Amino acid sequence: MFTYVPNIGDARSLIVDPARITHREVSPEFRRMSGVDGNLIRLSIGLEDTADLIADLEQAIRRAY
């Protein structure tokens, strides 16, 4: 359900790793001060069904851990 892109300009949900995408050119010190570390993910919720989004996240987390 989630698309891995920083900004697609539409109503779909997306997921991004700010430390590697949107903040990749920011110094590590500033990222640390801003709370942007390698464990942070950013979710932008679109117009999809809530239950579908939750199920998608749950299965992804199960597979990752």
C-alpha positions as CSV (number, residue, x, y, z in Angstrom):
1,M,0.0,0.0,0.0
2,F,2.8,2.4,0.9
3,T,5.0,3.8,-1.9
4,Y,8.7,4.5,-1.0
5,V,9.2,8.0,-2.4
6,P,9.9,11.4,-0.7
7,N,6.9,13.1,-2.4
8,I,4.7,12.1,-5.2
9,G,2.2,14.9,-5.1
10,D,-0.9,12.8,-5.0
11,A,-3.3,11.2,-2.5
12,R,-1.5,7.8,-2.0
13,S,0.2,6.9,1.2
14,L,4.0,7.0,1.3
15,I,6.9,5.9,3.5
16,V,10.4,7.4,3.5
17,D,13.6,7.1,5.4
18,P,14.5,10.8,6.0
19,A,18.1,10.2,7.0
20,R,18.8,8.7,3.5
21,I,16.3,10.7,1.4
22,T,15.1,14.1,2.5
23,H,18.0,14.8,5.0
24,R,20.9,13.0,3.2
25,E,22.8,16.3,2.7
26,V,22.2,17.6,6.2
27,S,25.2,17.1,8.6
28,P,25.0,14.1,11.0
29,E,25.1,16.5,14.0
30,F,22.1,18.5,12.8
31,R,20.2,15.3,12.0
32,R,20.9,14.1,15.5
33,M,19.7,17.4,17.0
34,S,16.6,17.2,14.9
35,G,15.8,13.6,15.9
36,V,16.4,12.3,12.4
37,D,18.4,9.1,12.8
38,G,18.7,5.9,10.8
39,N,15.8,4.3,12.7
40,L,13.3,7.0,11.8
41,I,10.7,6.4,9.1
42,R,8.2,9.0,7.9
43,L,4.6,7.9,7.0
44,S,2.4,10.2,5.0
45,I,-1.1,8.8,5.1
46,G,-3.2,9.1,1.9
47,L,-6.8,8.3,1.1
48,E,-6.6,4.5,1.2
49,D,-8.8,2.5,3.6
50,T,-7.4,2.7,7.1
51,A,-7.7,-1.0,7.8
52,D,-5.7,-1.8,4.6
53,L,-2.9,0.6,5.6
54,I,-2.7,-0.9,9.2
55,A,-2.7,-4.4,7.8
56,D,0.1,-3.5,5.3
57,L,2.2,-2.0,8.1
58,E,1.6,-4.9,10.4
59,Q,2.8,-7.5,7.8
60,A,5.8,-5.4,6.9
61,I,6.9,-5.1,10.6
62,R,6.4,-8.8,11.1
63,R,8.6,-9.6,8.1
64,A,11.3,-7.1,9.2
65,Y,11.4,-8.4,12.8
